[in-house]
Amino acid sequence: MSLRIGLIVGSLNRGGAERQLMHWLSILIDEGHTPIVYSFYQNEFYEPAIKDLGVELRYVGQGKVQRIKNLLVYSRRDKLDIIQAVHFYTSAYSGIVGKILNIRSFGSFRSNVYNDIDDTPLAWTCLKLPDCFIINSKEGYDTLTKKMGFSESRVFYLPNATKLDVPTCEFKNDPPVVLFLGRIVREKNIGRFFEIMKKVHEIIPSTKFKIAIVGNGNLLESAKSLANNTGLPDGMIIFKGEVSDVSAEYRAADVYVLTSDMEGTPNTVLEAMAHGLPVVTTDVNGIGSLIPDSAALIHDPDDEDGMSGSIIEVLEDRGKRLSLGSSGHKWVNENHSIEHVKHTLIGIYNSVLEK
């Protein structure tokens, strides 16, 4: 059966949820379904890519009342079978449309459950109104079902997908490169990253390495100021800003470091692994229970000594780079391929529609 699925997005700028949306759209089209995107804003980063896929993109306007009115008009006209939120704060809209038009509705969690709730005004509407939820972390799934009393029939775990047909690292850099890649915002805690790299340099002052910072965000200027005050040698830290070829940045690195306080399942960790790049990361939102020790070096967020030690181990031992990169590559192929996510997503839709 061919389905018509509406996806409500609060943003189409560069971000993890938006990257997953692009994977979902490709999956749905490949499976013969018709996705339609309803966006709160216009002229954002992913608009051209969505239109290139041949997907209808509808702007639903500013203001809660106007958005609800437009969503109801468009959803009725588009004869949807399913309405789905892409961000948590759009879940209430999905639930309202679903109840009024009598179609199945999905809410969404893209980060730690409690943080999503704390950051969203009138979060109770996002929790109560949708029929079901899709969540991208197992820890979040357990929070909803075991701590908050949600029925398992309402909550579905959908792992993030990542492209696997990408070149892998060759580790030919001299000196080696430590990569920080992502939005430079509060949740990513780039201050912790600089403190860790300062420790690395203090422990192995004679070892030469470079630090590449790739990405943009509202704390970019603050990050540059922090970098200037780390005491690291001039020229060691390079700010590259937004880049068009992110894959090239992974391939040009020797270790990827994530120091976040808040994530769902980080896309950048999966992407690094897909390139065979070793990963050193904080155990944010249950990453440690998801990724085996053989596939990444994972530490408590406050364990800066442990993270600096792991980075040193990877920088100084090319064999460690190769083995860790290979193990991560194997694990992400088995658990986060487009094919794996396709079967899971379509299975979720079929399960809910059969009820």
CORHUKA-V29344 format. One record per residue. N is the residue number from 1. RES is the residue in one small letter. PHI is phi in whole degrees, 0 to 359 (* if undefined). PSI is psi in whole degrees, -180 to 180 (999 if undefined). Layout:
BEGIN
N&RES&PHI&PSI / N&RES&PHI&PSI
END
This chain:
BEGIN
1&m&*&130 / 2&s&277&129 / 3&l&254&149 / 4&r&249&117 / 5&i&237&120 / 6&g&266&133 / 7&l&239&119 / 8&i&265&122 / 9&v&240&139 / 10&g&275&-19 / 11&s&205&148 / 12&l&238&25 / 13&n&280&175 / 14&r&295&124 / 15&g&183&168 / 16&g&294&-44 / 17&a&297&-40 / 18&e&292&-36 / 19&r&295&-40 / 20&q&293&-37 / 21&l&305&-44 / 22&m&298&-39 / 23&h&296&-44 / 24&w&299&-43 / 25&l&300&-45 / 26&s&297&-42 / 27&i&299&-48 / 28&l&296&-42 / 29&i&296&-45 / 30&d&299&-31 / 31&e&271&4 / 32&g&86&14 / 33&h&265&170 / 34&t&240&100 / 35&p&274&146 / 36&i&226&133 / 37&v&255&129 / 38&y&249&117 / 39&s&245&143 / 40&f&286&-25 / 41&y&228&161 / 42&q&247&162 / 43&n&59&44 / 44&e&252&173 / 45&f&306&-47 / 46&y&274&-1 / 47&e&304&-50 / 48&p&300&-39 / 49&a&294&-38 / 50&i&294&-44 / 51&k&294&-35 / 52&d&297&-28 / 53&l&284&-10 / 54&g&84&17 / 55&v&271&135 / 56&e&291&134 / 57&l&236&120 / 58&r&242&132 / 59&y&272&125 / 60&v&257&1 / 61&g&91&179 / 62&q&260&149 / 63&g&89&138 / 64&k&299&-45 / 65&v&294&-46 / 66&q&299&-42 / 67&r&298&-45 / 68&i&296&-45 / 69&k&301&-48 / 70&n&293&-40 / 71&l&298&-40 / 72&l&295&-44 / 73&v&297&-51 / 74&y&295&-44 / 75&s&296&-39 / 76&r&294&-45 / 77&r&294&-36 / 78&d&279&-5 / 79&k&53&56 / 80&l&288&148 / 81&d&264&-30 / 82&i&218&140 / 83&i&240&130 / 84&q&225&132 / 85&a&278&143 / 86&v&261&-34 / 87&h&249&153 / 88&f&302&-42 / 89&y&289&-6 / 90&t&263&1 / 91&s&295&-35 / 92&a&297&-40 / 93&y&298&-43 / 94&s&301&-46 / 95&g&296&-41 / 96&i&296&-48 / 97&v&298&-43 / 98&g&299&-43 / 99&k&290&-41 / 100&i&289&-39 / 101&l&264&-1 / 102&n&59&49 / 103&i&236&157 / 104&r&293&134 / 105&s&236&143 / 106&f&239&133 / 107&g&268&177 / 108&s&216&140 / 109&f&241&127 / 110&r&244&3 / 111&s&210&-165 / 112&n&303&133 / 113&v&304&-49 / 114&y&294&-37 / 115&n&293&-41 / 116&d&302&-45 / 117&i&294&-45 / 118&d&296&-32 / 119&d&272&1 / 120&t&241&116 / 121&p&300&144 / 122&l&52&43 / 123&a&300&-27 / 124&w&299&-31 / 125&t&292&-35 / 126&c&291&-29 / 127&l&277&-36 / 128&k&271&-33 / 129&l&278&-40 / 130&p&292&151 / 131&d&293&-41 / 132&c&217&171 / 133&f&227&143 / 134&i&251&131 / 135&i&226&143 / 136&n&257&13 / 137&s&224&141 / 138&k&291&-33 / 139&e&295&-40 / 140&g&295&-38 / 141&y&300&-45 / 142&d&294&-37 / 143&t&299&-46 / 144&l&293&-45 / 145&t&275&-33 / 146&k&259&-28 / 147&k&254&-31 / 148&m&254&-1 / 149&g&79&17 / 150&f&287&138 / 151&s&295&140 / 152&e&298&-20 / 153&s&286&-12 / 154&r&258&-11 / 155&v&237&131 / 156&f&231&130 / 157&y&273&123 / 158&l&235&108 / 159&p&294&153 / 160&n&294&146 / 161&a&260&154 / 162&t&216&149 / 163&k&289&134 / 164&l&250&-15 / 165&d&275&62 / 166&v&234&151 / 167&p&295&150 / 168&t&259&163 / 169&c&293&149 / 170&e&248&-13 / 171&f&56&54 / 172&k&253&10 / 173&n&288&141 / 174&d&217&103 / 175&p&279&166 / 176&p&294&160 / 177&v&240&129 / 178&v&263&128 / 179&l&251&129 / 180&f&247&118 / 181&l&226&126 / 182&g&154&179 / 183&r&292&137 / 184&i&267&84 / 185&v&226&173 / 186&r&307&-45 / 187&e&298&-27 / 188&k&280&-16 / 189&n&49&61 / 190&i&292&-21 / 191&g&299&-42 / 192&r&299&-41 / 193&f&302&-46 / 194&f&294&-38 / 195&e&298&-41 / 196&i&294&-44 / 197&m&292&-31 / 198&k&296&-42 / 199&k&298&-42 / 200&v&302&-48 / 201&h&294&-36 / 202&e&293&-34 / 203&i&281&-38 / 204&i&235&66 / 205&p&297&-24 / 206&s&273&-9 / 207&t&274&123 / 208&k&273&137 / 209&f&203&162 / 210&k&246&156 / 211&i&237&120 / 212&a&254&124 / 213&i&252&113 / 214&v&243&122 / 215&g&138&174 / 216&n&223&173 / 217&g&161&174 / 218&n&288&-8 / 219&l&250&19 / 220&l&300&-49 / 221&e&295&-38 / 222&s&298&-40 / 223&a&296&-40 / 224&k&296&-38 / 225&s&294&-43 / 226&l&300&-42 / 227&a&299&-39 / 228&n&292&-20 / 229&n&255&10 / 230&t&282&-22 / 231&g&84&3 / 232&l&288&152 / 233&p&302&147 / 234&d&302&137 / 235&g&87&-8 / 236&m&287&-37 / 237&i&261&127 / 238&i&240&120 / 239&f&268&118 / 240&k&258&-13 / 241&g&69&-159 / 242&e&288&141 / 243&v&233&153 / 244&s&277&-27 / 245&d&244&86 / 246&v&293&-35 / 247&s&303&-39 / 248&a&297&-33 / 249&e&290&-40 / 250&y&297&-45 / 251&r&293&-26 / 252&a&272&3 / 253&a&253&169 / 254&d&243&-19 / 255&v&202&139 / 256&y&255&133 / 257&v&238&126 / 258&l&245&126 / 259&t&239&28 / 260&s&293&152 / 261&d&266&-23 / 262&m&214&126 / 263&e&207&167 / 264&g&269&-104 / 265&t&248&113 / 266&p&296&123 / 267&n&300&-38 / 268&t&294&-34 / 269&v&296&-44 / 270&l&295&-41 / 271&e&294&-42 / 272&a&300&-46 / 273&m&298&-39 / 274&a&300&-28 / 275&h&271&3 / 276&g&72&25 / 277&l&267&128 / 278&p&301&145 / 279&v&238&131 / 280&v&242&122 / 281&t&217&156 / 282&t&286&151 / 283&d&276&75 / 284&v&261&130 / 285&n&54&40 / 286&g&82&19 / 287&i&303&-38 / 288&g&298&-30 / 289&s&275&-13 / 290&l&265&-46 / 291&i&259&128 / 292&p&291&156 / 293&d&302&-29 / 294&s&287&-17 / 295&a&260&-17 / 296&a&199&159 / 297&l&258&111 / 298&i&242&134 / 299&h&225&155 / 300&d&302&145 / 301&p&306&-32 / 302&d&274&-4 / 303&d&272&69 / 304&e&292&-32 / 305&d&295&-43 / 306&g&296&-42 / 307&m&293&-42 / 308&s&296&-38 / 309&g&297&-40 / 310&s&293&-41 / 311&i&297&-43 / 312&i&299&-44 / 313&e&302&-43 / 314&v&288&-40 / 315&l&296&-38 / 316&e&268&-8 / 317&d&230&100 / 318&r&298&-34 / 319&g&299&-37 / 320&k&294&-41 / 321&r&303&-47 / 322&l&295&-45 / 323&s&290&-43 / 324&l&293&-42 / 325&g&298&-40 / 326&s&293&-42 / 327&s&294&-42 / 328&g&296&-40 / 329&h&298&-43 / 330&k&296&-45 / 331&w&295&-44 / 332&v&291&-32 / 333&n&297&-37 / 334&e&280&-25 / 335&n&241&-17 / 336&h&224&26 / 337&s&288&158 / 338&i&302&-41 / 339&e&298&-44 / 340&h&298&-45 / 341&v&292&-36 / 342&k&303&-50 / 343&h&298&-39 / 344&t&292&-47 / 345&l&297&-49 / 346&i&295&-36 / 347&g&297&-38 / 348&i&297&-50 / 349&y&302&-47 / 350&n&297&-41 / 351&s&298&-45 / 352&v&289&-39 / 353&l&289&-24 / 354&e&282&-15 / 355&k&285&999
END
